Amino acid sequence: MALDKKYFFTLKSIEYYNRFHSPEAEARLLEYREDGTIVVEFKGSFCHTCGIRDWVEDLAYVMKSLGGDAVLEEYIEPEGEEDYKRVGVFKVKKTPEGDPGEW
């Protein structure tokens, strides 16, 4: 699979997310699909606060603030898993203009 702009944009967005949300929440890319669907794991103490889903949705807002666009399509609370974990499935719809090195 050739790595594309959506993949690099996803990595940049997760890095930016972690810079401002860690240590309460830390995102990690679990899966990238060629259609722009990404599966991201979120871990941290945020799972014991109000607005748990908001912490996951924030990744889409980070992407918009960086000039792209993404939508949270599925929010997963894994059963039988530790309390400090959630998974978000996003669709990356747009990347910023220019080359990835310029973002």
N, C-alpha and C positions, 0 to 999 in steps of 0.2 A: 504494500500500500504506500503510495506516495504521500508524504506528509504535506498538508496544505495549510493555508492561512488560518482556517478555523481551528486547526489543531494548535498552532503556535499562539493564536489569540486566546484559546482556552488556557494554555499554560501560563501566559502572561497575566490573565485575569485571576487565576488561582493564586499566583504569587502575590499579586496586589491584595487580594482578599485576605490572605494569611498575614500580610504585613500589618493590617489594621484590625483584624479580628482575633489573632492569636494572643494569649494562650486560651481564651475562653472558647474559641472555635478554630479548628484547623481543617482545611479542605485538602483532599487528595483525589486526583483523577484515577478512577478505577477502569474506565473504558471509554474509548473514542471510536465512533462509527463514522464511516465515510459520508453518511448523509448529514453530518453535523450534530448528531445526538451524542451527548456526553453523559456519563454516569459518574457522579462525584460523591465521595464519602466525606461526611462532616463528623468530627469527633471533638469532644471537649465538655467542659462543665456547663456550657450553654444549655444542655439538655435538661438541666434542672432549674431553668428560669422560665419566666413567662415568654410567650411569643417564640416558641421553639421553631416553628415553621419559618418565621421571619429571618432567622439566622441563615437558613438554607436559601430562601428567596433572595437574600442580599447579594448572592453571586450574580444573579441576573442584573441587579442594579449596578454592580461594579462594572459589568460588561458594558452597560449603557453609558456609564460615566467615562469609559475609555473609548467611546465612539462606535461601539458595536451594538448588537441586539441579541438577546436570548430570552427564552421563555421556560419557566419551570413547568414541565409536563407531568411529572409524577413525583410525589413525596412519599418516601418509604420509611416506616419505623420497623426495622427488622425484628421479627419475633424471636424470642429466645436468645437474643443478642444482649450484649452489655447495654446499660442504660445510657452510655455516653456516645451513642452513634446514631446518625441518621444518614439517609441516602437521597440524593436529588438526581432526577433525570431531566436534563435540559435539552432544548433544541437551539443551537446557535444559528441564528438567521442571517446575521450580518457581521462583518469584521470592519475595523476602521480602514480608512483609505490609506494608501501607501504600502510600502514594504514592511514586513514584520520587524526589521531592524530599526525602523523609525518610530515604532510605538513607544 
